Amino acid sequence: MPEKMIEFIREELESIRSAGLYKDERTLLSPQQVRLHTDDGEALNFCANNYLGLANHPEILQEAKNALDRYGYGMASVRFICGTQQVHKNLEEQVAKFLETEDTILYSSCFDANAGLFETLLDSDDAVISDRLNHASIIDGVRLCKAQRFRFNHADMGHLETQLKRAEKCRFRIIATDGVFSMDGDVAPLDEICDLAERYDAMVMVDDSHATGFFGPRGRGSLDYKNVLGRVDIITSTFGKALGGASGGFTSGKKEIVALLRQRSRPYLFSNSLSPVIAAATLKAIELITESPHLLEKLRENVAWFREKIQQAGYEIRPGDHPIIPIMLGDARLAHDMANQLLAEGVYVIGFSYPVVPKDQARIRIQISAAHEKQDLDRAVQAFKTVGQRLNVLKS
Ligand SMILES: *Cc1c(COP(=O)(O)O)cnc(C)c1O
């Protein structure tokens, strides 16, 4: 490797550090759960996507252990060679049933699901019309396809309509959006998006990673919340968040779309099968959610309670129902310092800064889980009050 290149990389790293943007990784000494042991001490976890607490749930663990004995550890194959077991087919069927679609195809991750979607369906005669704040995996998936690209300002329906008009001459149009935007916790206006899609003969694709399994009246996600189940053509999502948190993703929708993805989608054709252990445990997660309302109810109560108390403590938050609650701070270093001080008070949250969020919109993101108890939420609010006063970020 040329010395020049190493020098270049060192300078890049230094500039990331000096801008206060360097991301350190904390090592957990315990499983993913509310009460964490980390190499920096004990803390209550408020930054996992473990919305239902299934990542270390006894029934999920037991199912995974059973699956290990029954199906083995891994498939050592892609699906179409010798990587498909009954448990994979069952999971595809149950996801489709859960989301009220025709069929589902599994991927190693939702990132892969998005990476393999657009290229398979669209050509240079077609158009993708994307929300500006869409997840990186949608952006990359769109980059990989030859379709013409249009972007609309975040959740701006007037601007979406303008872009739909600009794309009117194209053969096919797909509107692509996150269901819930991970950095703000806001829900896409899917009802209005579906109306516009009908008017301009476009398809709708929703990545529902931050909603599948826990959001909406029956946990079916943002489509459930906005009452548009059956009106969205393509849903992608992850098993790596609420549905057990291991890994894996999927694309769900019309059976013809899923059938074509199995033939042509590159991350499906050229990447390994999901482990049967994950497939079986994810099936158990869907069963737990479907058969008992308890987890969803507890999450809803926790979210409502925390949103109310954090405002009483002097923080302004955007109204909503989602367990993602951002505390906007602006400055990257302030967000970083505040997260460190909260950790010293026993509350683990992360400061997010560029490039994960736009420059000057640094924030701390709080995530509530069904695994939190009231006393955990109470302790977090207290810590936010103490640190907020010290750093002078509370509303006067
Ligand atoms: C987390 C997330 C992903 C990535 O999911 P993986 O299964 O971890 O690859 C994709 N899209 C959105 C919107 C996400 O929030």
Ligand as a Chemical Component Dictionary entry (heavy atoms), coordinates in Angstrom:
data_LIG
# 
_chem_comp.id                   LIG 
_chem_comp.type                 NON-POLYMER 
_chem_comp.pdbx_formal_charge   0 
_chem_comp.three_letter_code    LIG 
# 
loop_
_chem_comp_atom.comp_id 
_chem_comp_atom.atom_id 
_chem_comp_atom.alt_atom_id 
_chem_comp_atom.type_symbol 
_chem_comp_atom.charge 
_chem_comp_atom.model_Cartn_x 
_chem_comp_atom.model_Cartn_y 
_chem_comp_atom.model_Cartn_z 
_chem_comp_atom.pdbx_ordinal 
LIG C1 C1 C 0 -32.520 -0.422 10.137 1  
LIG C2 C2 C 0 -33.027 -0.077 8.798  2  
LIG C3 C3 C 0 -32.614 -0.784 7.668  3  
LIG C4 C4 C 0 -31.558 -1.843 7.729  4  
LIG O1 O1 O 0 -32.065 -3.040 8.218  5  
LIG P1 P1 P 0 -31.061 -4.280 8.314  6  
LIG O2 O2 O 0 -31.963 -5.457 8.321  7  
LIG O3 O3 O 0 -30.306 -4.101 9.585  8  
LIG O4 O4 O 0 -30.192 -4.224 7.118  9  
LIG C5 C5 C 0 -33.187 -0.469 6.465  10 
LIG N1 N1 N 0 -34.102 0.505  6.340  11 
LIG C6 C6 C 0 -34.504 1.226  7.407  12 
LIG C7 C7 C 0 -35.527 2.297  7.225  13 
LIG C8 C8 C 0 -33.972 0.959  8.665  14 
LIG O5 O5 O 0 -34.344 1.687  9.712  15 
# 
loop_
_chem_comp_bond.comp_id 
_chem_comp_bond.atom_id_1 
_chem_comp_bond.atom_id_2 
_chem_comp_bond.value_order 
_chem_comp_bond.pdbx_ordinal 
LIG C1 C2 SING 1  
LIG C2 C3 SING 2  
LIG C2 C8 DOUB 3  
LIG C3 C4 SING 4  
LIG C3 C5 DOUB 5  
LIG C4 O1 SING 6  
LIG O1 P1 SING 7  
LIG P1 O2 DOUB 8  
LIG P1 O3 SING 9  
LIG P1 O4 SING 10 
LIG C5 N1 SING 11 
LIG N1 C6 DOUB 12 
LIG C6 C7 SING 13 
LIG C6 C8 SING 14 
LIG C8 O5 SING 15 
# 
